[in-house]
Amino acid sequence: MAIERARFIRFMVTGGVAAIVNLVSRYFLNFLTSFASAVAIAYLFGMVTAYVLGRLFVFERSGRTVADEFWRFTVVNLFAAAQVWVISVGLGEYVFPASGFRWHPLDVAHLIGVAVPVLTSYLGHRHFSFARIAR
């Protein structure tokens, strides 16, 4: 149990770094494209960061190739990306404006969106992306 808790904490820390990459890149991408497009593109920057950090600091070697791990990582992240995009765009472009929330609404919406899939992503990566090959 302590090993799993330590792994989850490392996942949270490395995920936090990836989330910062995601949020900062979305901020700058907003100068070039719409919020909805910036959220989707920024997610890719955060995803690559999360893969590299997760492979280095969180999960043991699976015995799979990097390409296979990254493909599996991408599958898990497709579900997470959908959650992030729907929540970020839904809050930032519809819910917050309709409710009168005006304090950095796009930033807050994106931060909430990025935070939502933490547990489901951890479980997906633990049991699928980086799962050891049974020998």
C-alpha positions in Angstrom: 0.0 0.0 0.0 2.8 2.4 0.8 4.5 1.7 -2.5 1.3 2.4 -4.4 0.7 5.6 -2.4 4.3 6.7 -3.2 3.7 5.9 -6.9 0.5 7.9 -6.9 2.2 10.9 -5.3 5.0 10.7 -8.0 2.2 10.6 -10.6 0.6 13.7 -9.1 3.9 15.6 -9.1 4.8 14.6 -12.6 1.2 15.2 -13.7 1.4 18.6 -12.1 4.4 19.5 -14.2 2.7 18.2 -17.3 -0.4 20.2 -16.4 1.7 23.4 -16.1 3.1 22.7 -19.6 -0.5 22.2 -20.8 -1.8 25.4 -19.2 1.1 27.6 -20.2 1.2 26.4 -23.8 -2.6 26.9 -24.0 -2.2 30.5 -22.8 0.3 31.2 -25.6 -1.6 29.3 -28.2 -4.6 31.5 -27.5 -2.7 34.3 -29.2 -2.7 32.2 -32.4 -6.0 30.3 -32.4 -9.4 29.9 -30.6 -9.6 28.7 -27.1 -11.1 25.4 -28.1 -8.3 24.7 -30.6 -5.7 25.9 -28.1 -7.0 23.5 -25.4 -6.7 20.6 -27.8 -3.2 21.5 -29.1 -1.9 22.3 -25.6 -3.1 18.9 -24.4 -0.6 17.3 -26.8 2.3 19.2 -25.2 1.2 18.1 -21.8 0.6 14.5 -22.9 4.2 14.1 -24.2 5.6 15.7 -21.1 3.5 13.3 -18.9 4.6 10.3 -20.9 8.3 11.1 -20.5 8.1 12.0 -16.8 5.8 9.0 -16.1 8.2 6.6 -17.8 11.2 8.1 -16.0 9.9 8.6 -12.5 6.6 6.8 -11.9 6.1 3.5 -13.5 8.4 0.5 -13.7 9.5 -0.8 -17.1 6.8 -2.7 -18.7 8.9 -4.8 -21.1 7.1 -3.2 -24.0 8.7 -1.0 -26.7 8.5 2.7 -26.3 6.3 2.8 -29.3 3.8 0.3 -27.8 3.8 2.1 -24.4 3.3 5.5 -26.1 0.4 4.1 -28.2 -1.2 2.7 -25.0 -0.5 6.0 -23.2 -2.2 7.8 -26.1 -5.3 5.5 -25.9 -5.7 6.3 -22.2 -5.2 10.0 -23.0 -7.8 10.1 -25.7 -10.4 9.6 -23.0 -8.8 12.1 -20.7 -8.4 14.6 -23.5 -12.2 14.4 -24.2 -12.9 15.1 -20.6 -10.5 18.0 -20.5 -11.9 19.5 -23.7 -15.6 19.2 -22.9 -15.1 20.5 -19.3 -12.8 23.4 -20.3 -14.8 24.5 -23.3 -18.1 23.9 -21.6 -17.2 25.9 -18.6 -15.1 28.6 -20.3 -17.4 29.3 -23.3 -20.9 28.5 -22.0 -21.3 28.0 -18.2 -19.1 30.8 -16.9 -20.3 33.5 -19.3 -24.0 32.5 -18.6 -23.4 32.6 -14.9 -21.6 35.9 -14.9 -18.3 34.4 -13.7 -15.6 36.9 -14.9 -12.4 36.2 -13.0 -10.1 34.6 -15.6 -12.9 32.4 -16.8 -10.9 30.6 -19.5 -7.9 30.0 -17.2 -10.1 28.7 -14.4 -12.1 26.5 -16.8 -9.0 25.0 -18.3 -7.5 24.4 -14.8 -10.6 22.5 -13.7 -10.7 20.6 -17.0 -7.0 19.5 -16.6 -7.6 18.4 -13.0 -10.7 16.2 -13.6 -9.1 13.1 -15.2 -6.3 12.6 -12.6 -7.6 9.3 -11.0 -8.9 7.7 -14.2 -5.6 8.5 -16.0 -3.6 7.1 -13.2 -5.5 3.8 -13.2 -5.4 3.6 -17.0 -1.7 4.2 -17.1 -1.0 1.8 -14.2 -3.1 -1.0 -15.6 -2.8 -0.5 -19.3 -0.1 2.0 -20.6 2.7 0.8 -18.4 1.3 -2.7 -17.4 4.1 -5.3 -17.3 4.0 -8.0 -20.0 3.2 -11.3 -18.4 6.0 -13.7 -19.0 
